[in-house]
Amino acid sequence: MHNARQATIYIGLNDSASKQQKFETEKYISLLKNVCQSYHVAFSMNTITGGYFHDDGTYVEENTLVLTMLDVPDEIVQEIAKDLCMFFHQESVMVTYSDAQVHFVRETIEI
């Protein structure tokens, strides 16, 4: 078991100008995968649905991609977050950090 730093980036899919999702979710997933590959980082990704309030009080629900990475330098996490914010045309993306304990379980069966 070892300690790892986990970075998670939440990227909403509603366009910042139109407030609507412009493309199918699969297109955004493909772009996210390409960004991670270009930075040579391992990742996990989920699609979730959430809601929030704009500054004017308007409630919005949207699809969100959640990108999780372990032991990626903070500078690279920030660069990935900036790229995704720009490519997905967002006002901002949310980045969280936490400590994680990592343990790999291996088991085989003899045939």
C-alpha positions in Angstrom: 0.0 0.0 0.0 1.3 3.5 -0.8 0.0 7.0 -0.4 -1.0 8.9 -3.5 -2.3 12.4 -4.3 -5.6 12.2 -6.2 -6.7 15.0 -8.5 -10.2 15.2 -9.8 -11.4 17.6 -12.5 -15.2 18.2 -13.0 -16.0 19.5 -16.4 -19.6 20.5 -17.2 -20.8 20.0 -20.7 -23.2 22.9 -21.1 -21.7 25.6 -23.2 -20.9 28.8 -21.3 -22.7 31.1 -23.8 -25.7 29.0 -24.8 -26.1 27.2 -21.5 -26.9 24.1 -23.5 -24.9 21.0 -24.3 -23.9 21.4 -28.0 -22.6 17.9 -28.8 -23.3 14.3 -27.8 -21.5 13.3 -24.6 -19.4 10.7 -26.5 -17.7 13.5 -28.4 -16.7 15.2 -25.2 -15.4 11.9 -23.8 -13.3 11.3 -26.9 -11.8 14.8 -26.5 -11.0 14.2 -22.8 -9.3 10.9 -23.7 -7.2 12.7 -26.3 -6.1 15.4 -23.9 -5.1 12.8 -21.3 -3.2 10.8 -23.9 -1.3 13.9 -25.1 -0.2 14.6 -21.5 0.8 10.9 -21.0 -1.3 10.5 -17.9 -3.3 7.5 -16.7 -6.9 8.4 -15.7 -10.3 7.2 -14.8 -13.4 9.0 -16.0 -17.1 9.0 -15.1 -20.1 10.7 -16.5 -22.5 12.2 -13.9 -25.5 14.6 -13.8 -25.6 17.5 -11.4 -27.2 20.8 -10.7 -26.1 24.2 -9.6 -27.2 27.8 -9.3 -25.9 30.6 -11.5 -25.0 33.9 -9.8 -28.4 35.3 -10.9 -30.2 32.4 -9.1 -31.1 30.4 -12.2 -31.0 26.7 -11.5 -29.3 24.5 -14.2 -28.8 20.8 -14.5 -26.1 19.4 -16.8 -24.0 16.4 -17.6 -20.5 16.5 -16.2 -17.4 14.5 -16.9 -15.3 13.6 -13.8 -11.7 13.0 -14.6 -9.6 11.3 -11.8 -5.8 11.0 -11.8 -3.3 9.7 -9.3 0.2 11.1 -8.6 0.0 13.6 -11.5 2.1 16.8 -10.8 -0.1 19.7 -9.8 1.2 21.8 -12.8 0.1 19.1 -15.2 -3.3 18.9 -13.6 -3.7 22.6 -13.9 -2.7 22.5 -17.6 -5.2 19.7 -18.3 -7.9 21.7 -16.5 -7.1 24.8 -18.5 -7.2 22.8 -21.8 -10.5 21.1 -20.9 -12.0 24.4 -19.8 -11.1 26.0 -23.1 -11.9 23.1 -25.4 -15.3 22.5 -23.7 -16.1 26.3 -23.7 -16.6 26.6 -20.0 -16.5 29.5 -17.6 -14.5 27.3 -15.2 -13.9 23.7 -14.3 -13.6 22.5 -10.7 -10.4 20.8 -9.5 -10.2 18.9 -6.1 -7.3 17.2 -4.5 -7.2 14.5 -1.8 -4.9 12.0 -0.3 -5.6 8.3 -1.2 -4.1 5.0 -0.1 -3.5 2.8 -3.1 -3.3 -1.0 -2.9 -3.3 -3.4 -5.9 -5.0 -6.7 -5.4 -3.8 -9.6 -7.6 -5.2 -13.0 -7.7 -4.9 -15.8 -10.3 -6.6 -19.1 -10.9 -4.8 -22.1 -12.1 -6.5 -23.9 -15.0 
